[in-house]
Amino acid sequence: MISSAANEKVKKIAAYNAKNRLRREDKVFIVEGIRMQVEIPAELILETYVSESFLEKASGKDKEYLMSLPNGYEAVTEQVFKKMSDTKAPQGILSLVRQVEYKDEDLFMPAKNRDGSSTGLKPLILILEGIQDPGNLGTIFRSAEGAGVTGIYMSSDCADVYNSKVVRSTMGAIFRQPFRYTDDLLGTIKMLKDKGIVSYAAHLKGTKNYDELDFTKGTAFLIGNEGNGLSKEIADAADEYLLIPMLGQVESMNAATSAALLGFEAARQRRMG
């Protein structure tokens, strides 16, 4: 039982929660809460910590899960867990998890059905420029998995996908949705073109509505920053602008909503054949 907040393990977890640079250097991140905990592939779990109250209230299923952890778990006092936690209302369980590094080819593999079988469909890519809000980024990951997006490319100035708020917002998709950061979005778009993938920029200057275009082929959607949208350079690199038509006085769509609309329109078309 760890009872001191000065414990080196406790200080290490707190540091990983606070510092993107440290997470990046050590290629780890923190996952907190039982709902997210059970989503983690066992081979990625490095360490697990639980509070006294979690152990006291744990259901039989929770205890069975703890016993199945390959590296076991370590109990800590309530006060120590609060020091380790990044939430206002700690749930009493967290793990140190190894980051997964994806290669470009991983982002082009066909999405999987719920039973784990391959859909066999063409690549469906999201290219995100400057997405800053952690909740938006996490939501994009969650809807992307549901829509069958095969990969997500992010500009280097997007929010850190391993930020605890992003991780929670993905609802587990972070463990299944291939992604990469890039310092060269233009080069990425060109690479996609070379692979026969058609790119579309969500843009107010689009002349065709998103549901008038064919997304059954290899497709990439470009989604821009919440406040400024896509930069002109990146938008102009797309093969075509597309428009999400809106009524009323609304001028722009939330980035996560745009990504979901486009992703699920592509999914609908692909289901229809």
Protein Blocks (a to p, Z undefined) as FASTA:
>chain_A
ZZbfkbmklmmmmmmmmmmklmmmnopaddedjklmmmpcfklpmbdcddfklmmmpcfk
lmmmmmmpmnlpadddfklmmmmpccfbdghiacddddddddfklmmgccddfkopaehi
acdddddehiablklmmmmmmmmmmnopabdcddfkbccfkbmklmmmnnommmmmgcdd
dfblklmmmmmmmnopacddddfkbcbdfklccfkbccddddddfklopafklmmmpmbd
cddddehjbfbdcfklmmmmmmmmmmmmmmnZZ
